[in-house]
Amino acid sequence: MNQPLPKTKNELLQQINRSRLALEETINALTEAQLMTPNPHSGWSVKDHLAHLATWENGIVALLQQRPRWQTMQVEPAIAAQGYDALNDIIWQCHQQQTVAEIMDFFHQTHQQLLAVLAELSDEDLLKPYSHYQPAEARDNSDQPVILWVAGNTYEHYAEHQLSIEALLQQID
């Protein structure tokens, strides 16, 4: 979100923690009804945003552990190749029947897994290319540092969805 890319793991963790804390402060005060109420335009509830964020973050955990990213996210690679709208639709469908408690557990557990994986990495590891972590996955920009994907699926993603959640809360209050 127009912030300079962190240069070290410590800077990355600071940005993740700052953005995550702001998101957590927003959602922690919500009732179950507020978490479940869908946006009249998009159909997404706060619960859906949290499931979405956790799924993408879970994909980053898999990426950094050199496990199949899309499989971990419960998305077929052919769907992933169709673009973000198709991916996000599948992710939304996968979590519709889950309860708020289940989504909150997923949201928190996935974040703890991410922090544990990041704790094992060095600054140099974060500068290795995406293709180092997912060599079988052909991407146009797979030679770019993996920190780009970590940033995009953590603090940048939290901030983006926090804005959407705040807008939704204004509509339903």
N, C-alpha and C positions, 0 to 999 in steps of 0.2 A: 504494500500500500504506500509506495513512494518513500519508504524508509531505505537508507543505505543497507546493503547486505552486511550482516555481521562478519567480522574478520576472524573471530575466534569462537570456540565453543562456549566460552564464558559469556561473550556478548550475545550469542544466539540464545543461550539459556535465560539471560536477563530479559531479552525481548519476549521470549515465550512466556516466561513467568509474569511479566507485566501485563501482557495482553490476556493471558488466561485468567489472572486475578480480576481484571475488569469484567470479563465475561461471567466469571463465577459470582461476582457481586451482583450482577444483573439477574442471574437466574436463581440464586439462592433465596431471594425474597419472594419468589413466585409461588402461587398456590397450584395445586394439581390442575384445577380448572384452567388457570392461565397457561400452564404448560401444554394443555391438550387442545385449546381453542385454535382452530385453523384460521389462517389469513383468508379473508373472503375472496381475495384475488388469486393468490398462488395455491391456496389449499394447504400450505405448510403451517404446522403448529411449531411452538418452541421445541417441543419434543422431537419433531422432525428435523429441525435445525441441529439439535444436539446429536441425534443419530447420524446425521450426515457428517458432522464434524468428526465424530468418533470413528466413523468408517474410513474417512480419508486419512485420519491420523493413524489408524490401524494399518492402512496401506503403507504408510511411511515406516512403521515398525517393521513390517515384512520386508520392505525395500532394504532397510539398513541391516537386516538379518540375512539378506540374500535369499529370502523365501519368495515364492511367487506372489507378487503384489496384488494382481487382479483376483486371483483365487481367494486370497485372504479377505478381500473386500466383497466376496461372493458375486463377482462379476465375470462373465465370460470374456476372454480376450477379444473376441469378435465384437462384443458390445463396447468394450473400452475403445476399440478402434473407431467407433462411430462418433465419438466426441463426448464432451461433458454433459450435454443434455440427456443423452441416452444413458450414460453412466449414473447420473443423479436420479433419473427416473427409476432405474433398477434398485439403487440404494434406498430410495424412498419406499418402494414396494416391499423390499425385504424387511423393513422395520415397522410396517403399519400395524401389525398385530401385537407388537410388544407393548408392555405397560410402561408407564412413566418410570417406575422403580427399575425395571430392567434396562431401560435406556440410560438412566442416571448411573447405574452400575457400570454399564458398558462405557459410558463417557468418562467416568473417573478411572476405571481399571485400565483403559487404553492409554490414558494420559500417563499413568504410573509406569506402564510398560515402555512408553516412549522415553520417559526420563531415565529409566534403567538402561535402555539401549544407548541413549546419548551419553550416559555416564561412562560407558565402555569405549567411546570413540575419542580420538584425538582431533586436534585442529586439522591436521593433515588428512585424516580420514574424511572429514567433511568437505575437503577440497577435491577429493577423488571424484571422477565423473560418475554420473548415473549408471553408465554402462559397466562400471566396475562392480556395482551392486546387483544389477540386473542384465547380465551379458546377453541373455537370450532374447531380450526385448528390444526390438529395433525402434528407435525414436529419432526424430530429426535432430534433436538437441541432446542426445545421450552423452555427448562429450563435455557437457556443462557440469560444473560441480554439483554434487548431490545436495549441498546446503541450500540451493535454490528450491528444491522440492521440499526440504524440511521447513524452510521459511514459509513457502506458499501453502503448506498444509498444516501449519501451526499458527503462529502469531498473525500472519496476514489473513489467514482464513478465519480465525477467531474474530478479528476486528470487522471483517466483512459481514459475518453473520450476526455479530452483536448489533450492528446498525439495522439489519433486517429484523432482528428480535425486538429492538427498541421501537421500531416503526410499527410492528405488529401489536405490541403492548399498547401503544397509543390508540390504535384502532379498536381494541377490544375493551379498553377501560372506559 
